[in-house]
Amino acid sequence: MAQANDNAVLKSIMVTFKAEAEEHLLAISEGLTELRRMPPSGARAEVVERIYRDTHSLKGAARSVGLEMIEAICQTLEDVFAAVKNTELPVSDGLSAAVQTVLEEVRRLVEGRKTMAANTWEIVAALKAAIDPQPETATPISEPDAPVSGPPSSQTGAAPSAAAVEAAEPDETSHEPLADTVRVPVARLEALLRLVEELLRIELMSTQRSAETATLLEMHGAWTKRWNGLVPAIVSSGRDLDTTSAEVKPEPASGPEECLADAGRELSAFHSALKGFSTRLDVDRRWTSSILDHLLASAKEVLMLQFSVMGQMLTRMAAELSRAECKPVALTVHGTHIKIEKRVLDEMNDPLIHLIRNCVGHGIEPAEVRRRLGKPECGAIKVSLSQKDGNKVEICVEDDGAGIDCARVKASAIKSGLLDAAEAGNLDDGEILSLIFRSGVSTSQIITSLSGRGLGLAIVSEKVEKLGGRVRVDSTPGQGTRIRLLLPATLATFRGTLVRAGDRSFVMPTDSVAKAIRFSADQIHSVESRETIAFAGRAISFVKLADVLGIPDRQTGENKGQVTALVVHSAGRYIGLGISEVLGEQEILVRSLGPQLASVTNISGAAMLGSGALVPILNVADLMRSASAFCGAPRPADPAPDASGEVKSLLVVEDSVTSRVLLKSILQAAGYEVTTAVDGMDAFTTMRTTRFDLVVSDVEMPRMNGFELTTRIRQDAAFKEMPVVLVTARESREDKERGIECGANAYIVKSSFDQTNLLSVIEGLL
Amino acid sequence: MNTASHTDQSILDARARELARPISRRTSAEGQLAVVEFQLAHECYAIESRFVAEVFPFGDITPLPSTPAFVVGIVNFRGRVLSVIDLKFFFQLPMKGLNDRNRAIVLRSGNMEFGVLVDAMHGTRRIAQETLQEALPTLSGIREKYLKGVTPDGVVVLDGGKLLADDALVVRDRTNKGEREP
């Protein structure tokens, strides 16, 4: 990785950061002024919320460019605003002035100054004290006399890292002349790109109009033909009339016959005009669509980013994880000059973070193990990007760690009900490796916030497939693991296969469709209440789409005996979905379902057709899960009641009443029976009298904390096997290790606490 | 005569006092709620106009499988997707099928937007806030949750802000969302 190139990237990131930081700072300080002026009311909460979010964003931005001083200050400010938000803290003039002073300092830091006015930390410490009467002296921020130059020094050098973050020279960036360039906020460019994509609708519409005109032409053609056939008959019958009255009317010509001939001429003139119109419409359509294609390609071009932007972030993250896990790790990035469309890169953000976490978390062995194996002590992670044929790029993440333990994958898959032991025996290593992309499979023995829930790789594969890409994994035990993501360099226009199930239409992403097949119904085999069909030499599950989606399926009489199905795939699995018919394949304009439908099972969005009609787009990964649930297979996705119909009962231990109520309602909503206890002591007493299936406990509690409770549970013969999930606000390696030591099954950090996370962990343990 | 003119005078005085009352207390927005009134099944409801972006007569509605029963479906709302919900589900009113008089009241605030299916529109009106009564004992449960008050003529005024802010109305199925960085 060229250092010079790297510095250039860092500089460009700093420019971006500056712009962003200034916006946030302005917003915070304006918000604060507003806040002082306004009486306490509902609107006040809105302003505080806004300030709080801006501070939070600024903190995140500062962290991502490694400006730890700003991050630390923002943390304090965030705490202050959190306190204000909860209305414990009135916004006094003093508080406001102190915050403004601190903001001014932050502004100077953003502008590139490396030191702060001597009293700034004191003000920050005072702010901290204002919201928390007993400041934790352990945090570096509350040491007012700490030397203030550069990031806190205790943070560096703990582990060797390849991150060149500290090399940031913000001073130099401020005087960079930008010749012939315009700086435009990404948001605006993205808005522009979206608008350009909207134009695709014009293309779809003109295709539709074109087709409609063709129909008109056909109709008119038929009419002309009938007319032409009719005229001689009318004329001759007219003659008959004429002959009877020939004597009466001496002037025979220019009458009805002439009119008929005129009408015929008009008809044919109209026909050729319509034909011309149709042809011109076609020409226009082709011209529009070629211009739109160019416009779209250019718009995407504008939003192509070098991979180095992502590389920086990953390097920094690896360094942080390396410190947190106390494993020396070096991450190198190759192919940084290759460009990818920003949206693709954005989508890859989470997957790559997961992959790197996996590498550090359980790919790379601890240093002492590596020494023993004769490997270099410092683990190597290589992230490389390479250009492939036809608008494709491949991101490859390699580590030189322990590799994937196939036996453990197999065991985990059997445990989570994906396989039975007999099936597992028949799989080769490649097939077993592909199992790691399935939800619920993990090789980790303890669940932490870092890894172990078996969800990470499932998300990776889902995200990659959503973009129309593929994931491959290969691993050599003892040598390392390599995961390759084949991706489109620009987000392709979405192609969908329009199908009908029952009396409804749906769009299936064409990328997920392996084949559309038609076969006779007797080719469906029933095995233990599950239906299968043969596809490419193996048996795959077969379900009717209408059944999976729970909509009425109306089988038309003529199709009896014949079955139409789409074979779709996700994460290396295939399934046959019975449908009524395939309506066609076309480019689709994808829409979200709107804010009220944030996420819907089985449906990923809506397609707007040329006619303006909306058609739901199916989410293949979800369908697979729903289908396997429908097939009566073991359902890891359905927490309670479990297979035996029995409702699982949980004990929630939490001293904060808010958290307790929240946890209780989340778990009850998921179908569990929930009992609560206010601390470890209370919990242990309750457990003596009532039977539970699982314990969810906070860590910090009065009388008996979560660790002590777990230890007590493990020591007691009656509860030895009881699953224990620790939920905590603190994420530290010591705590996590302590959690493992005392025998907790999972350790979840509250800050990353969303309910799906907790629920999936609980599900996995029951 | 004298007494008669005395009576006249008192009437005139009363009229003068009435006219002299500050306008705000009679007709201005102060204490008045501008509402959009509509019908759900056989009952009359209203929502404050400030939450109503518009009333939208929709043609085709696309039902969505795998959604809760209160979600009617999605409609093409000027090139955007608008989800439409049916409050009758919560109010235990009979859920009638769709007809050609169906309209959606588009509620919007901040980032939230959705349509509320109504069976018929009655128009807009102003309601004096002080005439609003507390919940009737017959309005139980969830209806009370969204209730702003009931007018003397029995129109149930719903709190649009509460509807828009209610997270329970947002469909957020458990999908494998990546864990976020704290």
Contacts between the chains, C-beta under 8 A, distances in Angstrom:
chain1	res1	chain2	res2	distance
A	60	B	181	7.7
A	198	B	79	7.4
A	201	B	79	7.1
A	350	B	178	4.0
A	351	B	178	7.8
A	353	B	178	7.9
A	353	B	181	7.5
A	354	B	178	6.8
A	439	B	176	6.3
A	449	B	179	7.2
A	455	B	176	5.9
A	455	B	179	7.9
A	456	B	178	8.0
A	458	B	176	5.8
A	459	B	176	5.3
A	459	B	177	7.8
A	459	B	178	4.9
A	462	B	176	6.4
A	463	B	178	7.8
A	504	B	63	7.2
A	504	B	65	7.7
A	549	B	65	3.8
A	549	B	66	6.3
A	550	B	65	5.9
A	550	B	66	7.2
A	551	B	65	5.3
A	591	B	80	7.1
A	591	B	81	4.5
A	592	B	81	6.7
A	593	B	64	7.5
A	593	B	74	6.2
A	593	B	81	5.9
A	593	B	83	6.1
A	594	B	74	7.2
A	594	B	80	7.6
A	594	B	81	5.1
A	594	B	82	6.0
A	594	B	83	4.7
A	594	B	113	6.4
A	594	B	114	6.6
A	595	B	111	5.5
A	595	B	112	5.1
A	595	B	113	5.8
A	595	B	114	7.4
A	595	B	170	7.4
A	596	B	83	4.7
A	596	B	85	7.0
A	596	B	112	6.8
A	596	B	113	7.2
A	596	B	114	3.9
A	596	B	169	6.4
A	596	B	170	5.8
A	596	B	171	6.8
A	597	B	64	7.4
A	597	B	67	7.0
A	597	B	71	7.0
A	597	B	74	7.5
A	597	B	83	4.9
A	597	B	170	7.8
A	597	B	171	4.8
A	598	B	170	5.4
A	598	B	171	6.3
A	598	B	172	4.5
A	599	B	171	7.1
A	599	B	172	5.5
A	599	B	173	5.1
A	599	B	175	5.1
A	599	B	177	7.7
A	600	B	64	6.3
A	600	B	66	5.8
A	600	B	67	5.6
A	600	B	171	5.7
A	600	B	173	5.6
A	601	B	66	4.5
A	601	B	173	4.3
A	601	B	174	7.8
A	601	B	175	7.0
A	602	B	65	6.6
A	602	B	66	4.5
A	603	B	64	5.9
A	603	B	65	7.3
A	603	B	66	6.1
A	603	B	67	7.8
A	606	B	62	7.1
A	606	B	74	5.8
A	606	B	81	5.1
A	608	B	76	6.6
A	608	B	79	7.4
A	608	B	81	7.7
A	612	B	76	5.2
A	613	B	60	6.2
A	613	B	62	7.3
A	613	B	76	7.2
A	614	B	60	7.8
A	614	B	62	4.4
A	614	B	74	5.4
A	614	B	75	7.1
A	614	B	76	5.5
A	614	B	81	6.4
A	615	B	62	6.7
A	616	B	62	6.6
A	616	B	64	5.7
A	616	B	65	7.4
A	616	B	74	7.9
A	621	B	176	7.8
A	622	B	175	6.9
A	626	B	66	7.7
A	637	B	174	8.0
A	731	B	182	7.5
A	749	B	182	7.2
A	751	B	182	3.6
A	752	B	179	5.1
A	752	B	180	6.2
A	752	B	181	7.5
A	752	B	182	5.2
A	754	B	177	7.2
A	754	B	179	7.5
A	754	B	180	7.4
A	756	B	174	4.9
A	756	B	175	7.4
A	756	B	176	7.6
A	756	B	177	6.2
A	757	B	179	5.9
A	759	B	174	6.6
A	760	B	174	7.8
